[in-house]
Each structure stands twice: as structure tokens, then as C-alpha cells.
Amino acid sequence: MSNLDLRPDPAVLGGRGGVPGEPVRELMAARQVQLGESTRVRRLLPTLGRRMIGAWCFIDHYGPDDIVDEPGMQVPPHPHTGLQTVSWLHSGEVLHRDSLGSLQPVRPGQLSLMTAGRAISHSEESPADHPAILHGAQLWVALPDAYRQVAPHFEHHPALPEVTAPGLCATVIMGELDGAVSPGRAYSPLVGADLALAEGADVRLPLEPDFEYAALAMHGAADVDGVRLVPGSLLYLGSGRAELPLRAESAAGVMLLGGEPFDEKIVMWWNFVARTGEEITGYRAAWNAGDERFGTVRGYAGAPLAAPSLPTTPLKPRGRAR
């Protein structure tokens, strides 16, 4: 998925300076962003004061939207570098195309994982004949420096491992949770899991104390470590936790995101993750010039997105919090 802002803010991320060494409960507000002509999303990361959660560097939550008489998601071809995109649906269907030739329908409960590496381009669209409701999350994972120039590749995993307990079914999307390991390739220690809480659930989920975590409310109302979350809200939990209390009076869905704090300082602008402002400038120019490193997305009925103008201030990597 793309950042379609016409005036995207540069985000400086990474480093351990802003990572609390103990549990916290920091409720983060979303920013409303228009994505294409008919999809509006809640952008929860990066945000003022909190830039990353482990290697997770971007979170959009969208829906549930009734698109029965709408085109739904329509994101033209656009580039990425230095990151992985994680597509996760609760309802609906999205068609993924990329410059590797991939053509993959994405449906609820299935992991579509695109590793941009040195460069890739892709598009996302609701099929012409699509379900009435669209609801999901789009996330990015920053690649460590040792892997950010890997050859681009795409994975689709229709079946994922689960962790179960009375009142809880956790689908492991990325990384590892309580011994269950996702088949999606991760390049740093992290976890992404979809937690389905049944009515009356009251459980404690085991965590890694060295990880920092956050919880994204997808549907229903759930209490996460005593904090009531409603859909579209994100609770940053800090680190130093061995377990996470979860309660729900009625059925609810929460995404758990976490990982080892990302040591490296990086620059993220538009759809690029880099290490310097000069790299960002080069990626932007290459994309707008039609550089072959990004390849061509075939089959999308529309022109690729042009990269917007760069900000007038220099892009410099600093820290994970501002």
C-alpha cells in the first residue's frame, strides 16, 4: 500500500533512545488520510512522539467500509525500497500486482508479504466484483541495513499458525508468538498477531520482555492491560513485559505488534525507507524517470503514481521519537 499524501512528511526513525525500559500505556491517536478516491484510512504510525514499534514503521487501519456501490481500494502502481509490506484483511478482497509479475488475490486471514529490498513497484485494487465490506490493516516493516538491498520478492501464505487459550485464538502473521512461528520471512526479531477474543475472554498472553509492543483495536471493545480500546485505536505498551492481560465482554479483535527495538536510524519519506536524505532524493528521481530498477506493474488500468515534491528541509536520520 502506498502513502498517497501529496505533501508527505519525512519521518526519522530508529535507535533505542525513545524506547522505555518498562511497561507503559500510551494511547495514540490516529490521523485521517485519504487513500485514492474512495478509501479513507486511520494512520497510526508514524505519529508525533512515536515512530516505530520494533521494526514496524507504518500502520494504516481502514474500514469496515461499505463499498457495495463503490470501487473500493484503488491504489495505482507505486514504488517501495528498504521495507516489507504486510497486508492483512478482516473483510473484503484486494488484488495485488507487482513488478515481479505477481498477481494475487488477498483475502481475510491470509498473509501477503512483499519484500521491497533494493526496489519494487506494485498496485492494489478491489476487484470489480468485490465483497460489500472492506476492513483491514496495512503495515510496513523496516529492513535492517544488512538486508535492505536484497532482491525483491513476494510471498503469499493462505494458512498461518495459531495460538489458542480459553477465549482466545491468536493467528501468528509475522515472527513468533508462544512457540508458533509464521511462515513469512522476517529479517529482524518481531511479532505480528491477530487476536480474536471471544465473549467473556479473560486471558494472559505470554510476551518477550526484550520486545516493545503495541495493540491495535480492529473490531469490538477490548481491555488491554486495563485500558479500553475501541476500533482504530493503538495502545503503545513499552517493553519489560512477560505477559499481557486481555479481557473482552463481547467478541473483539486486536492486532498485537512488537519486536526488538530497532537499533538503526533510518529515513522514511513517501514510500521509501533509506539511511540518508541523499538516498531518498535518488530514489525519487529514479522512480519519476522510469528507472528500470523498479520494474513495471502490468495489468493495472491506470498510470503509475508520480512521487511528490521533496520537502525544502534536509532529510536527516535522527531517532525513533520526536
Summary of the structure (lengths in Angstrom):
residues: 322
radius of gyration: 18.5
end to end distance: 25.0
largest distance: 55.9
contacts: 1158
relative contact order: 0.23
helix: 6%
strand: 49%
